[in-house]
């Protein structure tokens, strides 16, 4: 799994756990829904850490909690 796929998966997982939609997460995070959808639909291949931090703020979690998931422990090497 690539890093961007792990980020997408984690966002969707956290939304499902909280039973919220992508639009609701965007509103909670004060992000334009288009920015969040760009990450989820692959138009953004390198989401900024600040954007992920803003999403975490909207979810009420820390960056550590966001990245504390098995998919981040099993990432492929990105350098080729």
Backbone atoms as SQL, in Angstrom:
CREATE TABLE atoms (id INTEGER PRIMARY KEY, chain TEXT, resi INTEGER, resn TEXT, atom TEXT, x REAL, y REAL, z REAL);
INSERT INTO atoms VALUES
  (1, 'A', 1, 'UNK', 'N', 0.856, -1.180, 0.000),
  (2, 'A', 1, 'UNK', 'CA', 0.000, 0.000, 0.000),
  (3, 'A', 1, 'UNK', 'C', 0.895, 1.234, 0.000),
  (4, 'A', 2, 'UNK', 'N', 0.560, 2.192, -0.810),
  (5, 'A', 2, 'UNK', 'CA', 1.275, 3.463, -0.870),
  (6, 'A', 2, 'UNK', 'C', 0.766, 4.383, 0.246),
  (7, 'A', 3, 'UNK', 'N', 1.569, 5.369, 0.595),
  (8, 'A', 3, 'UNK', 'CA', 1.222, 6.282, 1.685),
  (9, 'A', 3, 'UNK', 'C', -0.097, 7.002, 1.424),
  (10, 'A', 4, 'UNK', 'N', -0.286, 7.515, 0.212),
  (11, 'A', 4, 'UNK', 'CA', -1.513, 8.246, -0.088),
  (12, 'A', 4, 'UNK', 'C', -2.734, 7.334, 0.045),
  (13, 'A', 5, 'UNK', 'N', -2.596, 6.056, -0.296),
  (14, 'A', 5, 'UNK', 'CA', -3.708, 5.109, -0.135),
  (15, 'A', 5, 'UNK', 'C', -3.992, 4.847, 1.339),
  (16, 'A', 6, 'UNK', 'N', -2.935, 4.788, 2.145),
  (17, 'A', 6, 'UNK', 'CA', -3.115, 4.583, 3.581),
  (18, 'A', 6, 'UNK', 'C', -3.838, 5.780, 4.204),
  (19, 'A', 7, 'UNK', 'N', -3.496, 6.984, 3.758),
  (20, 'A', 7, 'UNK', 'CA', -4.160, 8.198, 4.267),
  (21, 'A', 7, 'UNK', 'C', -5.644, 8.165, 3.895),
  (22, 'A', 8, 'UNK', 'N', -5.948, 7.841, 2.636),
  (23, 'A', 8, 'UNK', 'CA', -7.347, 7.752, 2.203),
  (24, 'A', 8, 'UNK', 'C', -8.112, 6.722, 3.036),
  (25, 'A', 9, 'UNK', 'N', -7.508, 5.559, 3.193),
  (26, 'A', 9, 'UNK', 'CA', -8.149, 4.479, 3.946),
  (27, 'A', 9, 'UNK', 'C', -8.420, 4.908, 5.383),
  (28, 'A', 10, 'UNK', 'N', -7.454, 5.572, 5.987),
  (29, 'A', 10, 'UNK', 'CA', -7.601, 5.997, 7.388),
  (30, 'A', 10, 'UNK', 'C', -8.707, 7.047, 7.537),
  (31, 'A', 11, 'UNK', 'N', -8.780, 7.992, 6.608),
  (32, 'A', 11, 'UNK', 'CA', -9.836, 8.998, 6.667),
  (33, 'A', 11, 'UNK', 'C', -11.207, 8.323, 6.580),
  (34, 'A', 12, 'UNK', 'N', -11.357, 7.426, 5.627),
  (35, 'A', 12, 'UNK', 'CA', -12.635, 6.725, 5.461),
  (36, 'A', 12, 'UNK', 'C', -12.967, 5.875, 6.684),
  (37, 'A', 13, 'UNK', 'N', -11.950, 5.247, 7.258),
  (38, 'A', 13, 'UNK', 'CA', -12.136, 4.426, 8.455),
  (39, 'A', 13, 'UNK', 'C', -12.624, 5.284, 9.631),
  (40, 'A', 14, 'UNK', 'N', -12.001, 6.425, 9.830),
  (41, 'A', 14, 'UNK', 'CA', -12.385, 7.304, 10.933),
  (42, 'A', 14, 'UNK', 'C', -13.792, 7.865, 10.738),
  (43, 'A', 15, 'UNK', 'N', -14.150, 8.183, 9.499),
  (44, 'A', 15, 'UNK', 'CA', -15.513, 8.650, 9.225),
  (45, 'A', 15, 'UNK', 'C', -16.526, 7.543, 9.524),
  (46, 'A', 16, 'UNK', 'N', -16.214, 6.329, 9.126),
  (47, 'A', 16, 'UNK', 'CA', -17.125, 5.201, 9.365),
  (48, 'A', 16, 'UNK', 'C', -17.284, 4.950, 10.865),
  (49, 'A', 17, 'UNK', 'N', -16.182, 5.012, 11.612),
  (50, 'A', 17, 'UNK', 'CA', -16.244, 4.805, 13.059),
  (51, 'A', 17, 'UNK', 'C', -17.147, 5.830, 13.735),
  (52, 'A', 18, 'UNK', 'N', -17.147, 7.047, 13.206),
  (53, 'A', 18, 'UNK', 'CA', -17.922, 8.132, 13.813),
  (54, 'A', 18, 'UNK', 'C', -19.278, 8.331, 13.136),
  (55, 'A', 19, 'UNK', 'N', -19.522, 7.525, 12.118),
  (56, 'A', 19, 'UNK', 'CA', -20.776, 7.592, 11.366),
  (57, 'A', 19, 'UNK', 'C', -21.014, 9.004, 10.809),
  (58, 'A', 20, 'UNK', 'N', -19.960, 9.567, 10.200),
  (59, 'A', 20, 'UNK', 'CA', -20.086, 10.883, 9.576),
  (60, 'A', 20, 'UNK', 'C', -19.709, 10.779, 8.103),
  (61, 'A', 21, 'UNK', 'N', -20.241, 11.687, 7.316),
  (62, 'A', 21, 'UNK', 'CA', -19.950, 11.726, 5.887),
  (63, 'A', 21, 'UNK', 'C', -18.677, 12.537, 5.640),
  (64, 'A', 22, 'UNK', 'N', -18.195, 12.440, 4.423),
  (65, 'A', 22, 'UNK', 'CA', -17.034, 13.228, 4.019),
  (66, 'A', 22, 'UNK', 'C', -17.367, 14.724, 4.113),
  (67, 'A', 23, 'UNK', 'N', -18.562, 15.100, 3.684),
  (68, 'A', 23, 'UNK', 'CA', -18.958, 16.511, 3.775),
  (69, 'A', 23, 'UNK', 'C', -19.018, 16.982, 5.225),
  (70, 'A', 24, 'UNK', 'N', -19.496, 16.132, 6.121),
  (71, 'A', 24, 'UNK', 'CA', -19.551, 16.480, 7.542),
  (72, 'A', 24, 'UNK', 'C', -18.138, 16.670, 8.090),
  (73, 'A', 25, 'UNK', 'N', -17.219, 15.775, 7.716),
  (74, 'A', 25, 'UNK', 'CA', -15.829, 15.919, 8.154),
  (75, 'A', 25, 'UNK', 'C', -15.244, 17.221, 7.628),
  (76, 'A', 26, 'UNK', 'N', -15.517, 17.543, 6.383),
  (77, 'A', 26, 'UNK', 'CA', -15.022, 18.801, 5.818),
  (78, 'A', 26, 'UNK', 'C', -15.555, 19.985, 6.628),
  (79, 'A', 27, 'UNK', 'N', -16.835, 19.950, 6.971),
  (80, 'A', 27, 'UNK', 'CA', -17.421, 21.035, 7.774),
  (81, 'A', 27, 'UNK', 'C', -16.805, 21.104, 9.162),
  (82, 'A', 28, 'UNK', 'N', -16.627, 19.954, 9.804),
  (83, 'A', 28, 'UNK', 'CA', -16.018, 19.926, 11.140),
  (84, 'A', 28, 'UNK', 'C', -14.592, 20.468, 11.123),
  (85, 'A', 29, 'UNK', 'N', -13.916, 20.254, 9.996),
  (86, 'A', 29, 'UNK', 'CA', -12.510, 20.641, 9.863),
  (87, 'A', 29, 'UNK', 'C', -12.333, 22.023, 9.252),
  (88, 'A', 30, 'UNK', 'N', -13.433, 22.648, 8.834),
  (89, 'A', 30, 'UNK', 'CA', -13.388, 23.950, 8.165),
  (90, 'A', 30, 'UNK', 'C', -12.532, 23.885, 6.900),
  (91, 'A', 31, 'UNK', 'N', -12.650, 22.773, 6.188),
  (92, 'A', 31, 'UNK', 'CA', -11.977, 22.592, 4.899),
  (93, 'A', 31, 'UNK', 'C', -13.033, 22.600, 3.799),
  (94, 'A', 32, 'UNK', 'N', -12.689, 23.080, 2.629),
  (95, 'A', 32, 'UNK', 'CA', -13.629, 22.931, 1.518),
  (96, 'A', 32, 'UNK', 'C', -13.809, 21.441, 1.199),
  (97, 'A', 33, 'UNK', 'N', -15.027, 20.986, 0.991),
  (98, 'A', 33, 'UNK', 'CA', -15.238, 19.579, 0.650),
  (99, 'A', 33, 'UNK', 'C', -14.411, 19.140, -0.553),
  (100, 'A', 34, 'UNK', 'N', -14.174, 20.058, -1.484),
  (101, 'A', 34, 'UNK', 'CA', -13.384, 19.708, -2.667),
  (102, 'A', 34, 'UNK', 'C', -11.947, 19.335, -2.300),
  (103, 'A', 35, 'UNK', 'N', -11.387, 19.944, -1.268),
  (104, 'A', 35, 'UNK', 'CA', -10.021, 19.606, -0.832),
  (105, 'A', 35, 'UNK', 'C', -9.964, 18.189, -0.283),
  (106, 'A', 36, 'UNK', 'N', -10.945, 17.833, 0.517),
  (107, 'A', 36, 'UNK', 'CA', -11.000, 16.495, 1.090),
  (108, 'A', 36, 'UNK', 'C', -11.257, 15.458, -0.004),
  (109, 'A', 37, 'UNK', 'N', -12.165, 15.768, -0.899),
  (110, 'A', 37, 'UNK', 'CA', -12.474, 14.838, -1.987),
  (111, 'A', 37, 'UNK', 'C', -11.292, 14.671, -2.928),
  (112, 'A', 38, 'UNK', 'N', -10.467, 15.704, -3.092),
  (113, 'A', 38, 'UNK', 'CA', -9.269, 15.586, -3.924),
  (114, 'A', 38, 'UNK', 'C', -8.329, 14.522, -3.360),
  (115, 'A', 39, 'UNK', 'N', -8.226, 14.448, -2.042),
  (116, 'A', 39, 'UNK', 'CA', -7.401, 13.408, -1.410),
  (117, 'A', 39, 'UNK', 'C', -8.043, 12.041, -1.617),
  (118, 'A', 40, 'UNK', 'N', -9.329, 11.948, -1.370),
  (119, 'A', 40, 'UNK', 'CA', -10.009, 10.654, -1.416),
  (120, 'A', 40, 'UNK', 'C', -10.152, 10.087, -2.821),
  (121, 'A', 41, 'UNK', 'N', -10.256, 10.962, -3.818),
  (122, 'A', 41, 'UNK', 'CA', -10.454, 10.483, -5.189),
  (123, 'A', 41, 'UNK', 'C', -9.172, 10.483, -6.011),
  (124, 'A', 42, 'UNK', 'N', -8.035, 10.724, -5.344),
  (125, 'A', 42, 'UNK', 'CA', -6.754, 10.578, -6.012),
  (126, 'A', 42, 'UNK', 'C', -6.268, 11.777, -6.800),
  (127, 'A', 43, 'UNK', 'N', -6.980, 12.894, -6.759),
  (128, 'A', 43, 'UNK', 'CA', -6.508, 14.079, -7.471),
  (129, 'A', 43, 'UNK', 'C', -5.340, 14.730, -6.724),
  (130, 'A', 44, 'UNK', 'N', -5.255, 14.496, -5.428),
  (131, 'A', 44, 'UNK', 'CA', -4.138, 14.977, -4.621),
  (132, 'A', 44, 'UNK', 'C', -3.281, 13.777, -4.242),
  (133, 'A', 45, 'UNK', 'N', -2.121, 13.655, -4.857),
  (134, 'A', 45, 'UNK', 'CA', -1.250, 12.513, -4.613),
  (135, 'A', 45, 'UNK', 'C', -0.269, 12.747, -3.467),
  (136, 'A', 46, 'UNK', 'N', -0.276, 13.955, -2.911),
  (137, 'A', 46, 'UNK', 'CA', 0.655, 14.277, -1.840),
  (138, 'A', 46, 'UNK', 'C', -0.012, 15.242, -0.854),
  (139, 'A', 47, 'UNK', 'N', -0.985, 14.747, -0.065),
  (140, 'A', 47, 'UNK', 'CA', -1.663, 15.651, 0.868),
  (141, 'A', 47, 'UNK', 'C', -0.688, 16.211, 1.902),
  (142, 'A', 48, 'UNK', 'N', -0.838, 17.483, 2.180),
  (143, 'A', 48, 'UNK', 'CA', 0.054, 18.148, 3.133),
  (144, 'A', 48, 'UNK', 'C', -0.231, 17.668, 4.548),
  (145, 'A', 49, 'UNK', 'N', 0.813, 17.632, 5.345),
  (146, 'A', 49, 'UNK', 'CA', 0.667, 17.259, 6.745),
  (147, 'A', 49, 'UNK', 'C', -0.263, 18.234, 7.465),
  (148, 'A', 50, 'UNK', 'N', -0.200, 19.513, 7.109),
  (149, 'A', 50, 'UNK', 'CA', -1.080, 20.502, 7.723),
  (150, 'A', 50, 'UNK', 'C', -2.543, 20.176, 7.432),
  (151, 'A', 51, 'UNK', 'N', -2.847, 19.712, 6.237),
  (152, 'A', 51, 'UNK', 'CA', -4.225, 19.330, 5.897),
  (153, 'A', 51, 'UNK', 'C', -4.669, 18.153, 6.753),
  (154, 'A', 52, 'UNK', 'N', -3.790, 17.178, 6.934),
  (155, 'A', 52, 'UNK', 'CA', -4.124, 16.023, 7.773),
  (156, 'A', 52, 'UNK', 'C', -4.313, 16.472, 9.221),
  (157, 'A', 53, 'UNK', 'N', -3.492, 17.415, 9.683),
  (158, 'A', 53, 'UNK', 'CA', -3.640, 17.950, 11.046),
  (159, 'A', 53, 'UNK', 'C', -4.983, 18.645, 11.207),
  (160, 'A', 54, 'UNK', 'N', -5.407, 19.398, 10.203),
  (161, 'A', 54, 'UNK', 'CA', -6.707, 20.086, 10.259),
  (162, 'A', 54, 'UNK', 'C', -7.840, 19.064, 10.321),
  (163, 'A', 55, 'UNK', 'N', -7.712, 17.978, 9.553),
  (164, 'A', 55, 'UNK', 'CA', -8.713, 16.903, 9.613),
  (165, 'A', 55, 'UNK', 'C', -8.739, 16.278, 11.005),
  (166, 'A', 56, 'UNK', 'N', -7.565, 16.073, 11.576),
  (167, 'A', 56, 'UNK', 'CA', -7.486, 15.516, 12.933),
  (168, 'A', 56, 'UNK', 'C', -8.169, 16.442, 13.938),
  (169, 'A', 57, 'UNK', 'N', -7.956, 17.742, 13.785),
  (170, 'A', 57, 'UNK', 'CA', -8.610, 18.706, 14.675),
  (171, 'A', 57, 'UNK', 'C', -10.128, 18.573, 14.571),
  (172, 'A', 58, 'UNK', 'N', -10.628, 18.440, 13.344),
  (173, 'A', 58, 'UNK', 'CA', -12.065, 18.275, 13.146),
  (174, 'A', 58, 'UNK', 'C', -12.595, 16.988, 13.754),
  (175, 'A', 59, 'UNK', 'N', -11.771, 15.947, 13.735),
  (176, 'A', 59, 'UNK', 'CA', -12.160, 14.657, 14.306),
  (177, 'A', 59, 'UNK', 'C', -11.938, 14.592, 15.815),
  (178, 'A', 60, 'UNK', 'N', -11.197, 15.559, 16.346),
  (179, 'A', 60, 'UNK', 'CA', -10.891, 15.557, 17.777),
  (180, 'A', 60, 'UNK', 'C', -9.842, 14.535, 18.159),
  (181, 'A', 61, 'UNK', 'N', -8.886, 14.285, 17.244),
  (182, 'A', 61, 'UNK', 'CA', -7.809, 13.339, 17.528),
  (183, 'A', 61, 'UNK', 'C', -6.458, 14.006, 17.253),
  (184, 'A', 62, 'UNK', 'N', -5.399, 13.362, 17.713),
  (185, 'A', 62, 'UNK', 'CA', -4.053, 13.862, 17.461),
  (186, 'A', 62, 'UNK', 'C', -3.497, 13.248, 16.174),
  (187, 'A', 63, 'UNK', 'N', -2.431, 13.845, 15.684),
  (188, 'A', 63, 'UNK', 'CA', -1.745, 13.247, 14.535),
  (189, 'A', 63, 'UNK', 'C', -1.249, 11.846, 14.876),
  (190, 'A', 64, 'UNK', 'N', -0.795, 11.675, 16.101),
  (191, 'A', 64, 'UNK', 'CA', -0.340, 10.355, 16.541),
  (192, 'A', 64, 'UNK', 'C', -1.441, 9.317, 16.443),
  (193, 'A', 65, 'UNK', 'N', -2.646, 9.698, 16.853),
  (194, 'A', 65, 'UNK', 'CA', -3.780, 8.778, 16.756),
  (195, 'A', 65, 'UNK', 'C', -4.125, 8.484, 15.297),
  (196, 'A', 66, 'UNK', 'N', -4.015, 9.498, 14.447),
  (197, 'A', 66, 'UNK', 'CA', -4.310, 9.292, 13.024),
  (198, 'A', 66, 'UNK', 'C', -3.349, 8.260, 12.431),
  (199, 'A', 67, 'UNK', 'N', -2.066, 8.434, 12.711),
  (200, 'A', 67, 'UNK', 'CA', -1.054, 7.565, 12.118),
  (201, 'A', 67, 'UNK', 'C', -0.847, 6.259, 12.882),
  (202, 'A', 68, 'UNK', 'N', -1.517, 6.100, 14.007),
  (203, 'A', 68, 'UNK', 'CA', -1.412, 4.865, 14.780),
  (204, 'A', 68, 'UNK', 'C', -2.428, 3.851, 14.255),
  (205, 'A', 69, 'UNK', 'N', -2.130, 3.313, 13.093),
  (206, 'A', 69, 'UNK', 'CA', -2.999, 2.340, 12.438),
  (207, 'A', 69, 'UNK', 'C', -2.113, 1.359, 11.674),
  (208, 'A', 70, 'UNK', 'N', -2.533, 0.116, 11.576),
  (209, 'A', 70, 'UNK', 'CA', -1.703, -0.909, 10.929),
  (210, 'A', 70, 'UNK', 'C', -1.285, -0.569, 9.504),
  (211, 'A', 71, 'UNK', 'N', -2.140, 0.124, 8.753),
  (212, 'A', 71, 'UNK', 'CA', -1.787, 0.413, 7.364),
  (213, 'A', 71, 'UNK', 'C', -0.534, 1.276, 7.251),
  (214, 'A', 72, 'UNK', 'N', -0.228, 2.085, 8.261),
  (215, 'A', 72, 'UNK', 'CA', 0.976, 2.902, 8.212),
  (216, 'A', 72, 'UNK', 'C', 2.222, 2.105, 8.592),
  (217, 'A', 73, 'UNK', 'N', 2.050, 1.018, 9.311),
  (218, 'A', 73, 'UNK', 'CA', 3.178, 0.157, 9.657),
  (219, 'A', 73, 'UNK', 'C', 3.583, -0.747, 8.496),
  (220, 'A', 74, 'UNK', 'N', 2.698, -0.909, 7.523),
  (221, 'A', 74, 'UNK', 'CA', 2.926, -1.852, 6.441),
  (222, 'A', 74, 'UNK', 'C', 3.128, -1.160, 5.083),
  (223, 'A', 75, 'UNK', 'N', 3.553, 0.095, 5.104),
  (224, 'A', 75, 'UNK', 'CA', 3.702, 0.846, 3.866),
  (225, 'A', 75, 'UNK', 'C', 4.856, 0.316, 3.012),
  (226, 'A', 76, 'UNK', 'N', 4.663, 0.422, 1.707),
  (227, 'A', 76, 'UNK', 'CA', 5.723, 0.077, 0.762),
  (228, 'A', 76, 'UNK', 'C', 6.760, 1.188, 0.786),
  (229, 'A', 77, 'UNK', 'N', 7.970, 0.855, 0.388),
  (230, 'A', 77, 'UNK', 'CA', 9.001, 1.868, 0.257),
  (231, 'A', 77, 'UNK', 'C', 8.648, 2.753, -0.924),
  (232, 'A', 78, 'UNK', 'N', 8.709, 4.054, -0.750),
  (233, 'A', 78, 'UNK', 'CA', 8.327, 5.008, -1.785),
  (234, 'A', 78, 'UNK', 'C', 9.495, 5.355, -2.704),
  (235, 'A', 79, 'UNK', 'N', 10.711, 5.166, -2.248),
  (236, 'A', 79, 'UNK', 'CA', 11.892, 5.493, -3.054),
  (237, 'A', 79, 'UNK', 'C', 12.176, 4.320, -3.985),
  (238, 'A', 80, 'UNK', 'N', 12.288, 4.649, -5.255),
  (239, 'A', 80, 'UNK', 'CA', 12.554, 3.576, -6.236),
  (240, 'A', 80, 'UNK', 'C', 13.857, 3.788, -6.932);
